Amino acid sequence: MKTQLMSLVLFIYSFGLLGQPANMLWQNSLGGSGNEYAYKIFQTPDNGFIVMGHSESNDGDVSENKGNMDYWLVKLNEAGELEWERSYGGSGYEFGYSVINTIDGGYLLGGQSGSADGDVSNNHGMNDAWVVKLDGVGNIQWEKSYGGSLNEYITGMIETTDGGFLFVAPTTSGDGDITNNQGELDYWIIKTDPQGTIEWQKTYGGSESDYSQDVKQTADGGYIVTGMSRSSDGDITNPYGGYDYWVLKLDPMGNMEWQKNYGGSQDDFSLAILVTDDNGYIISGYSKSNNGDVSGNHGGNDYWIVKIDGSGNLQWQKSYGGSDDDLASYITKSNTGGYIISGLTFSDDGDITNNHGERDAWILETDASGNLIWQGCYGGSDIDLANFVVPTLDGNYTFAGYSRSNDGDVSGNHGMHDFWVFKLEGTLSVDEYTAKNIIIYPNPVQGSLHFLSEIPIIEISISNLQGQEVYYKKNSRMSSVNLENLSNGIYILTAKLPEGKKITQKFIKQ
């Protein structure tokens, strides 16, 4: 009996240790009396945040609505408080889905526009993919519309290592800027120079609907693209049924190197992809399948995470969720070597506990093999979700999505859906050193970056603010690296030490 009781106590303790959700450090609802929807967030050099989405309001926090729905960009300080906001668009509808920090200290916005007035200088027909380049305080430097006579919209974009940009956009057109549409809806890949002029474009797909969603640049200068496809012809081989995750590996000129489907007989929707430390990839989305590549479905749609190697071979997959629908939006690396996944849940069973209402933002952390470490629901009694997560330099995580609640974890709602931004406390690894354990100099740097550390530095990785690795070096012991060929801007340096320890610091290249 005593042994049984002790076993029960140990089980309860272990469950509590692994299952505790992260504490919320702050939250903010931003908007007006209409609807606002936030899709992307990035940390800025001053430790604040840029949040991108769209708004139909012209009151509250929102000023200068140009008509109907506009791109809405919000700048927050480190504590999540509003510093400035700007609206961009014309008299039609603009839907903002993506934003990146650019190397010159400005921003690039992407989404969809149906206007040909106001801030929008051109429209090819119906809705175009619309890109807006801003300086650091939100002033327009240039804008471009890309498309044909039907519909296009940008879902993902990156600044490329040559200083240009690459966009992924589903398209239904086969004219204008688009060539070789395969039928209905295709992946459309657009490569531009730094001023937004098209250098090349490619379409990929089959005779049915193929939606591109996210893109990352790879170490070989090429690109990895994810989305979903329900085609079984054209560029698609070996479909499972319904929609599948569909991943393309492209060379630097956009030519296909390989493509793979992942899924089961039901619908499987991929929304984000991440390059992993082993030069493979991890993909987030959701699935209703429980066959084919998919196992462990809890009912309805589950978060479905897929790990593949550099050639697209499936290494492992995990389903997380409950008996209702659970929809994963984004995945990023955690500061413990695993992953943070954001999205929403309708469930309150299975892997999910303490749902606040109709649907909550559902956040979970896994280890590097996809094993669940903790999960938490955040929100109120109405609709709440987290579309995007960004790790912050202080070891925590900040999320952006939207909310219609004004209770529970949510306060300050202005009416209808608001931008909802919140910050959660991160869990530092026991193997993580603090910044005081290493000195890097000079900072800003022009040529060589030097390290002063009592502990040997065996590996250096440098990433830009979008998480793209731009420099890597491995040695038995390093005291400096030459960064003369690195473009000017702000970077994150990760120094790996013996026994798996690491240090992360920010620096400026001039």
Secondary structure, DSSP 8 states (H G I E B T S, - for coil): -HHHHHHHHHHHHHHHHHH----EEEEEEE--SS-EEEEEEEE-TTS-EEEEEEE--SSTT-----SSSEEEEEEE-TTS-EEEEEEE--SS-EEEEEEEE-TTS-EEEEEEE--SSTT----SSSBEEEEEEE-TTS-EEEEEEE--SSBB---EEEE-TTS-EEEEEEE---STT-----SSBEEEEEEE-TT--EEEEEEE--SSBEEEEEEEE-TTS-EEEEEEE---STT--S--SSSEEEEEEE-TTS-EEEEEEE--SS-EEEEEEEE-TTS-EEEEEEE---STT-----SSSEEEEEEE-TT--EEEEEEE--SS-EEEEEEEE-TTSSEEEEEEE---STT-----SSBEEEEEEE-TT--EEEEEEE--SSBEEEEEEEE-TTS-EEEEEEE---STT-----SSSEEEEEEE-----TTB--GGG-EEESSSBSSEEEEE-SS---EEEEE-TTS-EEEEEE-SS-SEEE-TTS-SEEEEEEEE-GGG-EEEEEEEE-
